[in-house]
Each structure stands twice: as C-alpha cells, then as structure tokens.
Amino acid sequence: MTDAYIIDAVRTPRGLGKMGKGALSQMHPEHLSASVLSALKDRNDLDTADVDDVIWGVSAALGLQAGDIGRMAALDAGYDVKAGGVTLNRFCGSSITSTNLASAMIMSGMADLMVSGGMDMLSYANAYGMKMREAGLGSAGMGAGNPRLQAKHPQSNQGVCADAIAAMEGITREELEAWGVESQRRADVAIKEGRFDKSTITVKDDEGNVILDHEEYPRPETTAEGLAQLKPAFEMFYNMPSVPGGKTFVELINQVYPDVEIKPIHHVGISSGVVDGASAILLASKDYADKHGLKPRARIVAMAEMGDCPTLMLNGPVPAAKKVLAKAGLTKDDIDVWEINEAFAVVVEKFIRDLDLDRSKVNPNGGSIALGHPIAGTGAILIGTALDELERTGGRYGLITMCAAGGMAPAIIIERV
C-alpha cells in the first residue's frame, strides 16, 4: 500500500446563507464549486488530464444543486475532459468522506492524482425548499418521510437532538454559551492574524470582479451577556409533527429515550451558522508528486467511518475519533490539533468531556458557530484548517471529525510533513 499526500487545500470565504443578502447567493452552485477547483489547478500548475477523479460532496442535492456537480464543476473550471467527476452525499460529513475515498484510491494504487471536496449553498437550498413546501412538494428528509424507517429508527430535528443531548449529559446553557463566545473570539484572532489566508481564495466573476474576499458570518462582538438574551431557536419544533398527522419531534426522541426531559437551550449563538461555501483538496501519491514537482504538505495516516444512534443523530464523533485513533495506532495525547465541527455547541462540549481533551487544542481558530457551516463543504475546510494550524505551530498530527445526519461521523488523521 502506498501513501496518500495532501498537496494543497483551498476554500472560499463563507457568505451569508440568505438569498439576496449573502455575496455568494447569486452564484450557480457549479460556478462556486469551480472556483476552488480552478484555484487548485492554478496554484499547483496542474496538468488536469492527469486527475484520475474529482470526488465531490453535496448535501442539499436539489434543483441546481442536483446532478453530478463534481463533473460539471470540473468542466466549468477548465479541467481536461479526461478528468472525471462523481458526487456523493453523507450530509454534513460529505467532504471528509470524499477525501477519505480519494485517499483510499491513491493508497490502493488505483490512482495517482485525486481531487476531493464539496459545497453547499444554503441560501439556494433554503429558498428552493421553501418553494417546494409552498407547492406542497416538500421532502421531509432524514427518514421523516418514511414511516417504516421512523418506526425502527425515529429521526428528529437536529436542534431538538442537540437539546436532548444537553439534557442527557447535564450540560447547561451557560456552559454552551461559554463555548460560543470562545469560538467567536478564536475566529476573530485567526482572521486578524491571517491564519486562514493560505487556504482562502477570492471568489470572482467571469470578468474578474470580486464577489467575496472575506468571511461574512463572524460576530466578534459576541458576549456572554448578549447570548444570554437570545431565545432558543428550536422550541418551535418541539410540538410540531415531523409529518402531517405524525409524531412530534420530541415524541420521536422519547420513543427511544422515554425518560429524557428535553428543554430548549440551543439558539443561533451556539449553533452553526447558515452560509454558502466550497472547499477542495488536492491529493497525490509520493511518486506522482516527486515526478511533477509537487510538494506534499501532509500524509493521510488513517480514516474511519462510524455509525451511531440515528435518533440522537449527533453523537458519532466520539466513537469515530476512538476508531480512527485505533486504526492509526495513536492515542489522544499524540494529536496536536483537533477539528470537530461545531454543528451545535453541545457536540464539541460532549466531545471534549468524553475524551478529556485540552480545550486549547480543539478548534483553536474557532469553528462553525463563528464562521458558518456550508454542510458538504465543511469537512474539507476543517482538514485544510487543521493542516494550516499544524504548519503554523509545528504540530505533527491533526484529527478531524464531524457529526452527520442519520447518526454518522467520518474521521481522518493527517500528519504534517
């Protein structure tokens, strides 16, 4: 088995995920995806005819985001027609999974040069979904529209799941808000010190005009006092039927966990931000890199996927981290940088407590609470962020994982070279 190396990692800034308000919201999803693919090509002087495949993640695969964006974006980016493209969906975990699969292709010897990544435009997906609901054609998603599946594995609203986990773990709103404030503080420091500059590209239109060159979502002025005034965001779903005439979102959780008393806690200040964005990673075998003058930045050490309770949905990262550490033959003390997606503050707080981690090593540059979560684009962003941080600090190993709908969590460990 050969090694797979990360050559480069790029991402767009994250734009507000509101149609007409976010800078990226008027773009075509294929154009947004092509922007990072073009950056990989130009930054590394790639002969794109050598790209064995582009493995791309999209979570909200509907309307303009449906179809095989991996292939279409590669063509839009000017890649040679010999470079194929495929699109997959593991919800939030899509671009960690796309990177894992691309790495596995190289490690098996079946490929030499691969591109992974993903994107989601929540501005478009939410606007499209609203039109579908108004027309009576909306999809419930995540198993909610399948009574047979819901009888076996009830799946609730993710925000309600976050509140349920906080109740089960005895984690308070104040403790979660402390993480929310810290995420904003860390992101503000990272932005001001230029820690994201190496990976972040400027998004432009066909005439070269700047569409977006900075993060639109962060709120560095956030305080604990301000967060304490915010109303819980998911209480509206507590007594809402998951489908017409069906059980409420709380009843779905109590169907499996009858003793948990769920209380509304999570709000916009301790939940991931709704944004648009894309990210991409260039991977190569050592032989290909040496022959074509590409300098490896990191080696893929180990990869894993873990399923967990689909009813609570968000608890996969801890067992996924344990699994990938075991595959790598490492312990938690070997990891210098942990990137755990801040889908909700409770996900990170539980992760830190369960593994007894040094908080300074977890999301040291903030996370999705401060910067936003472009769903299928986030995983590759976190991989690039971990790599940049390892290079900045001289660390060796980074572990990246995140929860995904359906009760899943992909994970990957990288080593700086």
N, C-alpha and C positions, 0 to 999 in steps of 0.2 A: 504494500500500500504506500502510495506517495503522499507527500504533504500538500495541503492547500494553503495558499497565502493570500492575504488581503494586500492588494496593491494600492488601492485608493478607495475613499469613501466620500460621497458628496450628498448634499441635501439642499433643498430650497429653504428660505426662511418660511415661517408658518404665518399664513394670512388668516384673518378673522373668518370663521366659517359661516358668514352671513351673506346671502346673495345681495349684491349691490353695495355692500359695506366693506367686505374684505377685498384686498387688492388682487387676489388670485381668483376671485369668484366668477369672473367673466371669461376665464380661460377654458379651453377644451381640455378634458382630462388627459387626452393623448398628448397635447402640447405640453402640459405641466409635467407629465412623465418624461417626455422627450427632452425637457430642459436639463434634467440631471444625467440622462444618457449621453447627451451632447457634451456635457461637461467632462464626463469620464473619457470620452473619445478625444477631446481636445487637450485636456490636461496631460494625457498619457501618450499622445500621438499614436493612437491605436490603429492597427490595420483591422478594421471591423470584420473583414472577411474571415478572420481567424476566430471570431467569437463563436464558440460552439452553441451557446444558447443564452437567451435572456429569460430568466425566471422571475416573474413579476407578481406581486400581490395586490389584490384589490378586494376590499371587504364589501362595500356597498355596490355590488355588481348589478347596476340597474341603469336603464336609459343610456346616456352617453358613456357611462362607466361600465357597461356590459361588454361582452365580447372579449377578444384576446388583445387587451391593451399592451401586453408585453411585446407582441409582434408589431402592432401598429405604431407604438411609440418608437420602437427601434427604427422603423422605416421613416417616421417623421424626423428622427434625429439624424438621418443621413447614414445609417449603418448599411453596410453591404447587404444585398438581398440574401446572401448565404447565411447571415446570422439569423437564426430562428428566434422565436419568442413564444412563451407559454405563460398563461395567467392562472393563479391559484387563489384559494380563499381559505384561510384559517382565522377569519375575523381579525382581531387585533394582532394576533401572532403571525400574520401572513408574511411579513418581510424578514422575520427571523427564520421562519420555515423556508422561504425562498433561498436565503443564504445557506442554511443547512443543506438543502438539496443540491445547490450549486457546488458547495464544498465537497459533498459526497461524490458528485460526478468526477471531480478532479482527483479525489483521494482514491477512487476506484480505478483510475487510469483511463476512464472512458471520455475524458475531456481535458483540455489544457487551459482554456481561457473562457471564463464564465462571467456573466453579469447577473446580479440579484438586486432586489429592491422592491419598492411598492409605493402606492399612493392612495389617497382618498381625498376627495373634495366634499367635505361635509356641507358646505354651502349648497352645492348642487344636489347632493343626495337628500338633504332635508327638504329642499324645495320640491324636488321630484316626488319624494314620498308624500308630501302634503297634497300635491295634485292628485296622486293616486288615491289617497284616502278620501279626498273630496269627491272623487268619481266613484267611490265605493269599491275600488280595486286594490286597496292597500294590502300588503302582506304583513302578517303578524310577526313572522321571523322567529328565529331561535327556538323552533319547536312548538311555539304557541299556537300555530295554526294546524297542528297535528294532534287530535285528541288521543290517538293511540299512544303516541310518544309521551304526551303530557301525563297520561295515566301511569306510565312506567318511570319517567324521569321529569317531574314538573320543573319548568324553567320560568323564572320570574323576571321582572325588570331588574337591570343590573344595579341601579341605585338602591332599590329595595334590598337587594342582596348585600350590598355594602353596609347598609344599616343593620341588617340581620347579623352579619359577621361581627360588627362592633358590639352588638348586644351580647352575642355568644361569648366573645372574648373579654368582655368587661372593659372595653376601650371607650373613653369618654370623648365627647365633642371637643372639649378643651385640649385634650392631648392631640387630637387630629388637627385642630386648628394651629397648634404649635408647629406641626409639620408643614402645614400650608404656608405659614409665614416664612418658615425657613426655606422652603422651595423657592419662593419669590426672592428672598434675599440672595440665595446662592446663584440663581439665574441672573440677577442684576449684576453681581460681581463678575460672573463669567462673561456677560455681554460687554461690560465696561473694560475688562481686561483682554478682550478679543480672543477668548478661549474657543469660540466657535468659528472663527474666521477661516481656518484652514479648510474646513469642510463645507461651509456655507457659500453657495453661489448666488449671483444676482440673476433674477429672472427677468428676461427681456422679451419684447415682442419681435416680430419679423423685421421691423425697421431698426431694431437696436435700442428702442426706447425702454427705459427701466420700468418694469411692472412692480417689482418688490425687491428691496435690498436690505430689509431689516425685519426683525420679529415684530408682529403686530399685537400679539396677545398679552405679554407680560404686564403685571401691575406691581411695580416695585414699591409703590406707596402703601401696599397692604400692611395692616397692623392687626394685632390680636383683638384690639377693641373694635375695629371695623368688621372683622369676621364674626365676632360675637353678635352683631346686629343683623346678620343675614338670616333669611328664612330658609328652612330646609327645602331642598329642591324636589324631593321625590315623594313627599307625603301625598301629593295628588294621585299617585298611583296605588296607594295602599288599598283603597276600596274600589279601585277600577277593575272591571273584568278584563282578563287577558284577551278574551274574545267575547263577542256578544253572547250573553247568557252563560258564560263560563265562570270559573272561579276567579276571585280577585288575585292580584299579585301576592298579597300577604298570605292568602289561603293556600296558594301553591307552595310556598315555603313551609307553612305549618302542616301541610300534608305529609311532609317528610320529617320536619322538626316541630312537633306539636307543642313543645314546652317553651320555645323561644318567644319572648315578648319583644316585638320589633318596635323601636321608637325612631322617629325621624331625626337624623343627625346631619347627614351629608348635604352640603349646599355647593354653590358654584365656586366658593373659595377653597374647598377641599376636594374638588372633583376635577377631572381632566378637562382642559379647555377644548371647545369645539372650533376646529381650524381646518384649513386646506394645506396640503403639503405633499412632497415626494422626496424619496431618497434612493440612492443606488450605491452598490459596492462592486468593485472590480476584483475578481479573484483569478489566480493563475497557479499553475504548477511551478515548481522551482526551475525545472528545465526550460519551460517556456519563458519565464521571467529572465533567466540568465541569457538566453539566446536573443532576446529582444530588448535588452537594456531596461527592464522594468525592475524597480527596487521594492522588494517586499517590505511591508510595514508590520505585519503581524501574521502569525501562524494560527490556523484553526486547530485547537487542541482536542476538543470534544464537543459533541452535540447530543441533545436528548429532547424527547417529547414526553409529556406526562399528562394523563387524563386524571380528572378529579371529579368531585361531586358536581353534576350539572345544575343541581338545584341552588347551591350556594354560588357556583359559577366562577368565583374569583380566587379560590384558594389553591390553584395549581402551582404557582411559582415556588413555594417552599419544597414540595416533593420533586419538582423539576430541577431545582438547584441541587438537591441532595443526589439526584440521579446523575446529573452531568458531572458533579464533583467525583462521584464514584467511578464513572467512566474514564475520567482524566487521571485518576489516582492521586487526587489532590484533596486537601482539607480546606475548610473555610478560611483558615489562617494564611493560606497561600494566595488568596485573592486580594489584590490591591485596590481594585475598583469594581463596585457592584452597580449595575444599572438595572433598576427594577421599575417598570412603567408605573407611573402614578395615575392609574385609571381612577382610583379613589384613594384618599389618604389611608384608609384602613388597610389596603393591600400592602403598602410599604411598611406601615407600623407593625402589622402582624408578622411580616417577613423578618423585620429586624429583631423582634422579640423572640420568634420561634428559633432563629438561628443564632441569637445572642451576638449581634454584629456591632462593630464600631460604627456609630452613626456617621462619622465624618467620611467614611469610605463609601457610603450609599448615596447615589445620586449627588455627587459633590458639586455639580454645576446646575442643580435644580432639575425639575422634571416636568411632566405633562400638566401638573397643576399650574405651574407658572408659564410654560411655553406652549402648551396645547398638544393635542393627541390626534394626528391625522390618520388614525386607525391603522390601515395596512402599511402606511409609510413609517410608522413609529419605530418598529423593530430595527430596521436598518439605520435609522437615525441614532438609536441608542448604541448600536455596535460602533458606528463612527465616533460618537461622543466618548465612549469608553476608550477607544483607540487614541483619540486626541489627548485624553487625560493621562493615559499611560505614558505617552510621549512627553507630555508636559512635566510630569512628576518623576519620570524614570521608573515607574512601576513595571511589573512583569506580566501579571495575569489579570484579565478582566472577565467577569461573568455577567451575562445579560440574559434576562428572562422577563416574561410578562404574562399576565392572565389573558385568556381569550374566551369568548362566549362558548357555551356548551361545556364549560368546566375543563379547559385545557391550558397548557403552558409549554411552549417551546423554550429551549435554553441553549446557550452556546458559551464556550470558554475560548478566549483568544489569548495569545501570548505575543507581547511586543518583541520585535526582532530588530 
